[in-house]
Amino acid sequence: MLRTASAVDVVIVGAGPAGLAAARHLTGAGVSVAVLEASPEIGGRSVTDHLDGYRLDHCGRPLAVSAAELRRTPGLGELTPRPFAPGLSVHNGQRVQRISAPRSTRGALSAARALVRADRRTERRTDRQTARQTGRLPDRRAEQDADRRTVRRLDRRTGRAAPSYTTPPAAPAPAVDRPIRDALASRPAFPPRAHDAFLRPLLGALLCDPQLRGSSRGAAAALRGYAEGQLWLPAGGAFAVPGLLAAALPPGTVRTSVRVTAVSTTGVHTAEHGPVPCRAVLVATGARAAAELLPGLRVPAFHPVTVLHHTAAASGGRGAPSRDTALILPTDGPVAYTYAAGAIDPSRTPPGRALLTTVVLGAAAGLPPAVLDRAVRPQLDRIHGAQPRELLTTHHDPYAVPAMPAPHDPERPVRVLAGLYVCGDHRDTGTLPGALNSGRRAARAILQDFGLPALTTEPDTLPAAA
């Protein structure tokens, strides 16, 4: 039985990372919560299947964020990272080129800066063209004199002595957000160089956007996250994140196999238990399910992702995969990236077996599993030095990653109305840290509306969701 209204302040619809993170923040602040999940299991897209001793993730995305940063989310203090080897491996169809950690880090940071500079150059160029067309070019000296006169008037009002220095330059305007491929094509500071061979495949892997049509600001943030942190996998599988969050909640907080059919500011209606009243409702499902409960909510486009898990013998000799634990980025073929998951995290395989995880993006991700398996096997043989013996499973999700087209707001509003909220990676960035951050923002909005202390020192005014 579900708890009654007298015992529940907030009902959260959806037990993925965003909803569970919000629940953990709220319960930590003394708010009672019920998390209702329609599926038999929690986790959302962060699901790990158990098959004959293997642990097989549905998502297959490596995390490009500092583990210490992720562990700041309450409940994730025990999260154990399994890092990839430093640097990257780029496969050109014939051989693997090793990109050292310093080189890949410098390349990622310089590219992130170049993306931002390219966008600002475009904005300044557009402003100049507009001024020429209207015949009103800016008089910078007149603007500076006006600024100094304004400062002197304010000083006379406040009794302060006028400053002896000139007006400092204004802070740079925010970069214009553009599609990644357009920003890369217009960056004169970066003619084709060796690190471009890994920059585009790396961006495709981090964002699950092989055509690089997404936000250049999002790309710059992803590259900075990669450079400042390290690629890693959660020990035991992707489910470790929602599993730890759920384990940190009070017993009975999470209820599975409960389908919510309608929401309002005062409660939800479930197919199994009827109405469940409460003080506030947080919709923490995927974007499509959220739009069904919240008509008018914008649904983004999605990047499809297919994950293939192959097994091979772990012993040496022919037929055994390489022990390279770096992320491998092919420059051609259907494979977007691949890695030896069993070598990175031995808890994912039974003794004596290896596990190769391969991710396919774009149009190729929609191929039938048998066709896709035949297409990737020769490429994996060239990359890993071994023919995978057996396809364990294939998981295809046409709605795996919310697209971030330019211009993209990385912190879309989470408040629909006072008493009705929404969170998820579709309200932030299409990543696990984005989902966790949106859950935190939603919890903060709820606490603010309840008149309870806020979680952060962000501004008090929060806009409404759209």
C-alpha positions as CSV (number, residue, x, y, z in Angstrom):
1,M,0.0,0.0,0.0
2,L,1.1,3.6,-0.7
3,R,1.5,6.0,2.2
4,T,-1.4,8.3,2.9
5,A,-1.4,12.1,2.2
6,S,-0.7,12.9,5.8
7,A,2.7,11.2,5.6
8,V,3.8,12.4,2.1
9,D,4.8,15.9,1.2
10,V,6.1,15.3,-2.3
11,V,5.3,12.6,-4.9
12,I,8.1,12.0,-7.5
13,V,7.1,10.3,-10.7
14,G,10.1,8.3,-12.0
15,A,12.9,6.5,-10.3
16,G,15.8,7.4,-12.6
17,P,18.9,9.3,-11.5
18,A,17.2,12.7,-11.6
19,G,14.2,11.7,-9.5
20,L,16.2,9.7,-7.0
21,A,18.7,12.6,-6.6
22,A,15.8,15.0,-6.0
23,A,14.4,12.6,-3.5
24,R,17.7,12.3,-1.7
25,H,18.0,16.1,-1.5
26,L,14.4,16.5,-0.2
27,T,14.6,13.7,2.4
28,G,17.9,15.2,3.6
29,A,16.0,18.5,4.2
30,G,13.3,16.7,6.2
31,V,10.6,16.5,3.5
32,S,8.7,13.2,3.2
33,V,8.8,11.7,-0.3
34,A,7.2,8.9,-2.3
35,V,8.9,7.9,-5.5
36,L,6.6,6.0,-7.9
37,E,8.2,4.1,-10.8
38,A,6.1,2.5,-13.5
39,S,8.7,-0.2,-14.4
40,P,9.4,-3.2,-12.2
41,E,13.0,-1.9,-11.7
42,I,14.4,1.5,-10.9
43,G,17.2,3.3,-12.8
44,G,15.7,4.7,-15.9
45,R,18.3,4.5,-18.6
46,S,21.0,3.7,-16.1
47,V,20.1,0.0,-16.1
48,T,22.5,-2.9,-15.8
49,D,21.4,-6.4,-16.9
50,H,22.8,-9.5,-15.2
51,L,23.4,-12.4,-17.6
52,D,25.4,-15.6,-16.8
53,G,27.8,-13.6,-14.6
54,Y,28.1,-10.6,-16.9
55,R,26.9,-7.1,-16.0
56,L,25.7,-5.4,-19.2
57,D,24.8,-1.7,-19.3
58,H,22.0,-0.4,-21.4
59,C,23.7,2.9,-22.0
60,G,27.4,2.2,-22.5
61,R,28.4,5.8,-22.1
62,P,31.7,6.5,-20.2
63,L,31.5,9.3,-17.7
64,A,33.6,12.3,-18.4
65,V,33.4,14.1,-15.1
66,S,35.4,14.1,-11.9
67,A,34.3,11.3,-9.6
68,A,34.8,13.6,-6.7
69,E,32.4,16.1,-8.3
70,L,29.8,13.3,-8.9
71,R,30.2,12.1,-5.3
72,R,29.1,15.5,-4.0
73,T,25.5,14.4,-4.7
74,P,24.1,13.1,-1.4
75,G,24.1,9.3,-1.5
76,L,26.9,8.9,-4.0
77,G,29.8,9.0,-1.5
78,E,30.4,5.3,-1.9
79,L,30.5,5.4,-5.7
80,T,33.6,3.6,-7.0
81,P,35.1,4.8,-10.3
82,R,36.9,2.4,-12.7
83,P,39.0,4.7,-14.8
84,F,40.0,4.2,-18.4
85,A,43.7,4.3,-19.3
86,P,44.8,8.0,-19.6
87,G,44.6,9.4,-23.1
88,L,42.8,8.0,-26.1
89,S,43.2,5.5,-28.8
90,V,42.2,6.4,-32.4
91,H,41.8,3.7,-35.0
92,N,42.0,4.8,-38.6
93,G,40.9,1.4,-40.0
94,Q,44.4,0.0,-40.2
95,R,46.1,0.7,-36.9
96,V,45.6,2.3,-33.5
97,Q,47.2,5.7,-32.9
98,R,47.8,6.3,-29.2
99,I,47.0,9.9,-28.0
100,S,48.7,10.6,-24.8
101,A,46.9,12.1,-21.8
102,P,48.7,15.5,-22.0
103,R,48.1,15.8,-25.7
104,S,44.4,14.9,-25.5
105,T,43.9,17.2,-22.5
106,R,45.6,20.1,-24.2
107,G,43.7,19.5,-27.4
108,A,40.4,19.3,-25.6
109,L,41.0,22.5,-23.7
110,S,42.3,24.5,-26.7
111,A,39.3,23.3,-28.8
112,A,36.9,24.3,-26.0
113,R,38.5,27.8,-26.0
114,A,38.4,28.0,-29.8
115,L,34.7,27.1,-29.9
116,V,33.9,29.9,-27.5
117,R,36.1,32.4,-29.3
118,A,34.7,31.4,-32.7
119,D,31.2,32.1,-31.5
120,R,32.2,35.5,-30.0
121,R,33.9,36.4,-33.3
122,T,30.7,35.6,-35.1
123,E,28.7,37.8,-32.8
124,R,31.1,40.8,-33.1
125,R,31.1,40.4,-36.9
126,T,27.3,40.3,-37.0
127,D,27.2,43.5,-34.9
128,R,29.6,45.3,-37.2
129,Q,27.7,44.2,-40.3
130,T,24.4,45.5,-38.8
131,A,26.0,48.8,-37.9
132,R,27.3,49.3,-41.4
133,Q,24.0,48.5,-42.9
134,T,22.2,51.0,-40.7
135,G,24.9,53.6,-41.0
136,R,25.4,53.8,-37.2
137,L,28.9,52.7,-36.3
138,P,29.6,52.8,-32.6
139,D,31.6,55.7,-31.3
140,R,33.7,53.9,-28.6
141,R,35.3,57.1,-27.3
142,A,31.9,58.8,-26.9
143,E,30.6,55.6,-25.1
144,Q,33.6,55.7,-22.7
145,D,33.1,59.4,-22.0
146,A,29.5,58.8,-21.2
147,D,30.4,55.9,-18.9
148,R,32.9,58.2,-17.0
149,R,30.2,60.9,-16.6
150,T,27.8,58.4,-15.2
151,V,30.4,57.2,-12.7
152,R,31.2,60.8,-11.6
153,R,27.4,61.5,-11.1
154,L,27.1,58.4,-8.9
155,D,30.2,59.4,-6.9
156,R,28.8,62.8,-6.2
157,R,25.6,61.2,-4.9
158,T,27.4,58.7,-2.7
159,G,30.1,61.1,-1.6
160,R,32.9,58.9,-2.9
161,A,36.0,60.3,-4.5
162,A,36.0,60.0,-8.2
163,P,38.4,57.3,-9.4
164,S,41.6,58.3,-11.1
165,Y,41.6,55.4,-13.6
166,T,39.7,55.1,-16.8
167,T,36.6,53.0,-17.1
168,P,37.5,49.3,-17.2
169,P,36.6,47.4,-20.3
170,A,33.3,45.7,-20.2
171,A,33.1,42.0,-19.6
172,P,33.0,39.9,-22.8
173,A,29.5,39.1,-24.0
174,P,28.4,35.5,-23.8
175,A,29.3,33.5,-26.8
176,V,26.6,33.0,-29.5
177,D,25.6,29.3,-29.5
178,R,25.8,27.6,-32.8
179,P,25.9,24.1,-34.2
180,I,29.2,22.4,-33.3
181,R,30.2,21.7,-36.9
182,D,29.6,25.3,-38.0
183,A,31.7,26.6,-35.1
184,L,34.5,24.1,-35.9
185,A,34.5,25.0,-39.6
186,S,34.9,28.7,-38.8
187,R,37.7,28.5,-36.3
188,P,40.8,30.1,-38.0
189,A,42.9,29.5,-34.9
190,F,42.6,25.7,-35.7
191,P,43.6,24.7,-39.2
192,P,43.5,20.9,-39.7
193,R,46.0,19.4,-37.2
194,A,46.8,16.1,-35.8
195,H,44.5,16.5,-32.8
196,D,41.6,17.0,-35.1
197,A,41.8,13.3,-35.8
198,F,40.5,12.7,-32.2
199,L,38.6,15.9,-31.5
200,R,35.6,15.1,-33.7
201,P,35.3,11.4,-32.7
202,L,35.7,12.4,-29.1
203,L,32.9,15.0,-29.3
204,G,30.7,12.5,-31.0
205,A,31.3,10.0,-28.2
206,L,30.8,12.5,-25.4
207,L,27.6,13.9,-26.8
208,C,26.3,10.9,-28.7
209,D,26.0,13.3,-31.7
210,P,28.0,11.9,-34.6
211,Q,26.9,14.7,-37.0
212,L,27.9,17.4,-34.5
213,R,24.7,19.4,-35.0
214,G,24.3,20.2,-31.3
215,S,25.2,23.2,-29.2
216,S,28.8,24.6,-29.4
217,R,28.5,25.7,-25.8
218,G,27.5,22.2,-24.8
219,A,30.5,20.9,-26.8
220,A,32.9,23.3,-25.0
221,A,31.5,22.3,-21.6
222,A,31.9,18.6,-22.5
223,L,35.5,19.1,-23.6
224,R,36.3,21.0,-20.4
225,G,34.7,18.2,-18.4
226,Y,36.9,15.6,-20.2
227,A,40.1,17.7,-19.7
228,E,39.5,18.4,-16.1
229,G,38.3,15.0,-15.1
230,Q,38.9,11.5,-16.4
231,L,36.9,8.9,-18.4
232,W,35.6,6.2,-16.1
233,L,32.9,3.7,-15.5
234,P,31.0,3.1,-12.2
235,A,32.2,-0.2,-10.6
236,G,29.6,-2.9,-11.1
237,G,27.7,-1.2,-13.9
238,A,25.7,2.0,-14.6
239,F,23.0,0.9,-12.1
240,A,25.4,1.7,-9.3
241,V,24.4,5.3,-9.4
242,P,20.6,4.9,-9.0
243,G,21.2,1.9,-6.8
244,L,23.2,4.0,-4.3
245,L,20.7,6.9,-4.4
246,A,17.8,4.6,-3.7
247,A,19.7,2.8,-0.9
248,A,20.2,6.1,0.8
249,L,16.5,6.9,1.0
250,P,14.2,5.9,3.9
251,P,12.7,2.4,3.6
252,G,9.5,2.3,1.6
253,T,10.2,5.6,-0.2
254,V,10.5,4.0,-3.7
255,R,7.5,2.0,-5.1
256,T,7.9,0.2,-8.4
257,S,5.2,-1.1,-10.8
258,V,3.1,1.9,-10.0
259,R,1.9,3.8,-13.1
260,V,0.9,7.4,-12.8
261,T,-1.8,8.5,-15.2
262,A,-2.4,12.1,-14.2
263,V,-0.7,14.8,-12.1
264,S,-1.7,18.1,-10.5
265,T,-0.4,20.5,-8.0
266,T,-2.2,18.6,-5.2
267,G,-1.5,15.0,-6.1
268,V,-1.3,12.2,-8.7
269,H,-3.6,9.5,-10.0
270,T,-2.3,6.0,-10.4
271,A,-3.7,3.1,-12.3
272,E,-3.1,0.7,-9.4
273,H,-4.0,2.7,-6.3
274,G,-6.2,5.6,-7.5
275,P,-5.5,9.1,-6.2
276,V,-2.5,9.9,-4.1
277,P,-2.7,13.5,-2.6
278,C,0.4,15.4,-1.6
279,R,1.7,19.0,-1.3
280,A,3.8,18.9,-4.5
281,V,4.4,16.7,-7.5
282,L,7.8,16.3,-9.3
283,V,7.7,14.6,-12.8
284,A,11.1,13.0,-13.2
285,T,10.5,10.8,-16.2
286,G,12.0,10.9,-19.7
287,A,10.9,13.8,-21.9
288,R,8.2,11.9,-23.8
289,A,6.5,10.5,-20.7
290,A,6.8,13.9,-19.0
291,A,5.0,15.6,-21.9
292,E,2.1,13.1,-21.6
293,L,1.6,14.1,-18.0
294,L,2.4,17.8,-18.6
295,P,0.7,18.8,-21.9
296,G,2.6,21.6,-23.7
297,L,6.0,20.6,-22.4
298,R,8.5,20.7,-25.2
299,V,9.8,17.4,-26.3
300,P,13.3,17.5,-27.8
301,A,14.7,15.4,-30.6
302,F,16.8,12.4,-29.6
303,H,20.0,10.7,-30.6
304,P,19.5,6.9,-31.0
305,V,22.1,4.7,-29.4
306,T,22.7,0.9,-29.8
307,V,25.0,-0.9,-27.4
308,L,26.5,-4.3,-28.3
309,H,28.2,-6.5,-25.7
310,H,30.5,-9.2,-27.0
311,T,32.4,-11.8,-25.0
312,A,35.7,-13.4,-25.8
313,A,38.3,-15.6,-24.1
314,A,40.3,-13.6,-21.5
315,S,43.5,-15.8,-21.8
316,G,46.4,-14.8,-24.1
317,G,46.9,-16.0,-27.6
318,R,45.0,-15.7,-30.8
319,G,41.3,-15.2,-30.2
320,A,41.9,-13.1,-27.1
321,P,41.2,-9.3,-27.2
322,S,43.8,-6.7,-26.4
323,R,44.1,-5.5,-22.8
324,D,44.0,-1.8,-23.9
325,T,41.8,0.0,-21.4
326,A,41.7,3.3,-23.2
327,L,38.6,4.5,-25.0
328,I,39.0,3.6,-28.7
329,L,37.6,6.0,-31.3
330,P,37.4,4.7,-34.8
331,T,37.5,7.3,-37.6
332,D,35.3,5.3,-40.0
333,G,32.8,2.4,-40.0
334,P,29.7,1.9,-37.9
335,V,31.4,1.8,-34.5
336,A,31.4,5.2,-32.7
337,Y,33.5,4.0,-29.8
338,T,34.4,0.7,-28.1
339,Y,36.2,-0.4,-25.0
340,A,37.3,-3.5,-23.1
341,A,34.7,-3.1,-20.3
342,G,35.9,-6.3,-18.5
343,A,39.5,-5.1,-18.4
344,I,38.4,-1.7,-17.0
345,D,36.0,-3.1,-14.5
346,P,36.6,-6.8,-13.8
347,S,33.4,-7.1,-11.7
348,R,31.5,-7.0,-15.0
349,T,32.6,-10.4,-16.2
350,P,32.8,-14.0,-14.9
351,P,36.3,-15.5,-14.4
352,G,38.3,-16.2,-17.5
353,R,36.0,-14.2,-19.8
354,A,36.4,-10.8,-21.5
355,L,33.7,-8.2,-22.2
356,L,33.8,-5.8,-25.2
357,T,31.3,-3.0,-25.2
358,T,30.6,-1.2,-28.5
359,V,28.4,1.8,-29.1
360,V,26.8,2.6,-32.5
361,L,25.3,6.0,-33.1
362,G,23.3,7.8,-35.9
363,A,21.5,6.0,-38.6
364,A,23.4,2.8,-38.2
365,A,22.0,2.4,-34.7
366,G,18.7,1.6,-36.2
367,L,19.8,-1.4,-38.1
368,P,18.4,-4.8,-37.1
369,P,20.6,-6.4,-34.4
370,A,21.7,-9.3,-36.6
371,V,22.7,-7.0,-39.4
372,L,24.5,-4.6,-37.1
373,D,26.4,-7.5,-35.4
374,R,27.7,-8.7,-38.8
375,A,28.7,-5.1,-39.6
376,V,30.7,-4.5,-36.5
377,R,32.5,-7.8,-36.1
378,P,35.2,-7.3,-38.7
379,Q,35.8,-3.8,-37.3
380,L,36.1,-5.1,-33.8
381,D,38.5,-7.7,-35.0
382,R,40.8,-5.1,-36.4
383,I,40.5,-2.9,-33.4
384,H,40.8,-5.4,-30.5
385,G,42.9,-7.9,-32.4
386,A,40.4,-10.7,-31.8
387,Q,37.2,-12.0,-33.4
388,P,34.5,-11.7,-30.7
389,R,33.2,-15.2,-30.0
390,E,29.6,-14.4,-28.9
391,L,27.2,-11.6,-29.0
392,L,25.7,-11.5,-25.5
393,T,23.1,-8.8,-26.0
394,T,22.1,-5.8,-28.0
395,H,20.2,-2.9,-26.6
396,H,18.7,-0.3,-28.9
397,D,17.2,2.9,-27.6
398,P,15.8,5.4,-30.2
399,Y,15.3,8.0,-27.4
400,A,18.6,7.4,-25.6
401,V,20.0,11.0,-25.4
402,P,18.1,14.2,-25.7
403,A,19.5,16.4,-28.4
404,M,21.0,19.8,-27.5
405,P,20.4,21.9,-30.6
406,A,21.8,25.5,-30.7
407,P,20.9,27.7,-29.0
408,H,20.6,25.4,-25.9
409,D,19.7,26.4,-22.4
410,P,21.7,24.0,-20.1
411,E,19.4,24.8,-17.2
412,R,15.9,24.9,-18.4
413,P,13.3,25.9,-15.8
414,V,12.1,23.1,-13.5
415,R,9.0,24.8,-12.0
416,V,5.8,24.4,-14.0
417,L,3.6,25.9,-11.3
418,A,3.9,26.3,-7.6
419,G,3.4,22.7,-6.5
420,L,4.2,21.1,-9.9
421,Y,7.8,20.5,-11.1
422,V,9.7,18.7,-13.8
423,C,13.3,17.4,-14.0
424,G,15.5,15.1,-16.0
425,D,18.4,15.3,-18.5
426,H,16.0,16.9,-21.0
427,R,15.9,20.0,-18.6
428,D,19.7,20.3,-18.4
429,T,22.4,18.6,-20.4
430,G,21.9,15.1,-21.9
431,T,24.3,13.5,-19.5
432,L,24.2,11.8,-16.1
433,P,25.6,14.9,-14.4
434,G,22.9,16.9,-16.2
435,A,20.2,14.6,-14.8
436,L,21.6,14.8,-11.3
437,N,21.9,18.6,-11.5
438,S,18.3,19.0,-12.7
439,G,17.1,16.9,-9.8
440,R,19.0,19.1,-7.4
441,R,17.5,22.2,-9.0
442,A,14.0,20.8,-8.8
443,A,14.5,19.9,-5.1
444,R,15.7,23.4,-4.4
445,A,12.6,24.9,-6.1
446,I,10.3,22.7,-4.0
447,L,12.1,23.7,-0.8
448,Q,11.9,27.3,-1.8
449,D,8.1,27.1,-2.3
450,F,7.7,25.2,1.0
451,G,9.6,28.1,2.7
452,L,12.4,25.8,3.8
453,P,16.2,26.6,3.6
454,A,17.5,26.4,0.0
455,L,20.2,23.9,-1.0
456,T,22.4,26.4,-2.7
457,T,23.2,30.1,-2.8
458,E,21.7,30.5,-6.3
459,P,19.2,33.4,-6.9
460,D,15.9,33.2,-5.2
461,T,13.8,33.8,-8.2
462,L,13.2,30.7,-10.4
463,P,11.4,31.0,-13.8
464,A,8.5,28.7,-14.8
465,A,9.0,25.7,-17.1
466,A,8.0,25.6,-20.7
